[in-house]
Amino acid sequence: MTASSSSPLSPAAWEQRYQEGTPRWDLGHPAPAFQALLASADAPRTGSALVLGAGRGHDAILFAQQGFNVTAVDFAPSAIQALGAQAQAKDLSLQLLERDIFDLVPEFSGQFDYAIEHTCFCAIDPALRPAYVELVANLLAPNGDLLAVFFTHRRQGGPPFGTTPTEVRQLFEPHFEVVSLEPVANSVPSRSGEEYFGRLRRR
Ligand SMILES: C[S@@+](CC[C@H](N)C(=O)[O-])C[C@H]1O[C@@H](n2cnc3c(N)ncnc32)[C@H](O)[C@@H]1O
């Protein structure tokens, strides 16, 4: 499922972006939508959580700090190294996987109470979105939740490849109940009006 080595979506291309310096997608802190969720009355109960395309791991660290048993996956070695260093500095224990997300099944099938999505869906080839939905449905335990920040910008091309709430519903509803799908109220200024938070429960 991995893109060819010359593709801008290949592991080598993502690794190069990390090695070139501060990646432009890296907020340097967790997604505000996750921070708000975890501080809210609707905060999910702790459990096992898989962070997809975790990057340097700000979201993974947040969920680990909140008591979740976190597994973080990314195929860029520098991202996983940075995540490991951050976890060590904070004395947190996370399972780190330097892997392609599409290679996680069947090994991790049905193992997670939660999947955490933040700018991974927009980083893969849009043609792989149906496979991504199947993947997440496969990795979650029955009634497990996908907690997702979807990038709904309307610009052409990518990465990041934008989506729409309509597309999210069309793609996910065969396998998920859409518990909520709402605009994010507290996005960082550069993404204001361009994010939706979704809580999607595996059927
Ligand atoms: C836009 S970055 C977002 C990183 C992180 N979620 C964040 O918000 O900072 C996308 C990440 O997904 C990773 N990625 C893209 N496709 C992947 C795949 N098929 N398997 C594993 N990681 C992937 C990239 O290496 C990159 O770290």
Ligand as a Chemical Component Dictionary entry (heavy atoms), coordinates in Angstrom:
data_LIG
# 
_chem_comp.id                   LIG 
_chem_comp.type                 NON-POLYMER 
_chem_comp.pdbx_formal_charge   0 
_chem_comp.three_letter_code    LIG 
# 
loop_
_chem_comp_atom.comp_id 
_chem_comp_atom.atom_id 
_chem_comp_atom.alt_atom_id 
_chem_comp_atom.type_symbol 
_chem_comp_atom.charge 
_chem_comp_atom.model_Cartn_x 
_chem_comp_atom.model_Cartn_y 
_chem_comp_atom.model_Cartn_z 
_chem_comp_atom.pdbx_ordinal 
LIG C1  C1  C 0  0.888  15.886 8.040  1  
LIG S1  S1  S 1  1.842  14.830 9.023  2  
LIG C2  C2  C 0  0.953  14.871 10.584 3  
LIG C3  C3  C 0  1.728  14.358 11.764 4  
LIG C4  C4  C 0  0.987  14.503 13.098 5  
LIG N1  N1  N 0  -0.279 13.817 13.094 6  
LIG C5  C5  C 0  0.815  15.969 13.433 7  
LIG O1  O1  O 0  -0.332 16.453 13.407 8  
LIG O2  O2  O -1 1.821  16.623 13.691 9  
LIG C6  C6  C 0  1.419  13.233 8.401  10 
LIG C7  C7  C 0  2.189  12.129 9.067  11 
LIG O3  O3  O 0  1.695  10.882 8.624  12 
LIG C8  C8  C 0  2.773  10.031 8.331  13 
LIG N2  N2  N 0  2.274  9.082  7.335  14 
LIG C9  C9  C 0  1.755  9.374  6.114  15 
LIG N3  N3  N 0  1.359  8.260  5.499  16 
LIG C10 C10 C 0  1.620  7.239  6.364  17 
LIG C11 C11 C 0  1.434  5.838  6.306  18 
LIG N4  N4  N 0  0.905  5.253  5.231  19 
LIG N5  N5  N 0  1.828  5.084  7.371  20 
LIG C12 C12 C 0  2.395  5.676  8.450  21 
LIG N6  N6  N 0  2.593  7.000  8.567  22 
LIG C13 C13 C 0  2.205  7.763  7.528  23 
LIG C14 C14 C 0  3.890  10.941 7.868  24 
LIG O4  O4  O 0  5.158  10.374 8.055  25 
LIG C15 C15 C 0  3.660  12.158 8.764  26 
LIG O5  O5  O 0  4.387  12.071 9.959  27 
# 
loop_
_chem_comp_bond.comp_id 
_chem_comp_bond.atom_id_1 
_chem_comp_bond.atom_id_2 
_chem_comp_bond.value_order 
_chem_comp_bond.pdbx_ordinal 
LIG C1  S1  SING 1  
LIG S1  C2  SING 2  
LIG S1  C6  SING 3  
LIG C2  C3  SING 4  
LIG C3  C4  SING 5  
LIG C4  N1  SING 6  
LIG C4  C5  SING 7  
LIG C5  O1  DOUB 8  
LIG C5  O2  SING 9  
LIG C6  C7  SING 10 
LIG C7  O3  SING 11 
LIG C7  C15 SING 12 
LIG O3  C8  SING 13 
LIG C8  N2  SING 14 
LIG C8  C14 SING 15 
LIG N2  C9  SING 16 
LIG N2  C13 SING 17 
LIG C9  N3  DOUB 18 
LIG N3  C10 SING 19 
LIG C10 C11 SING 20 
LIG C10 C13 DOUB 21 
LIG C11 N4  SING 22 
LIG C11 N5  DOUB 23 
LIG N5  C12 SING 24 
LIG C12 N6  DOUB 25 
LIG N6  C13 SING 26 
LIG C14 O4  SING 27 
LIG C14 C15 SING 28 
LIG C15 O5  SING 29 
# 
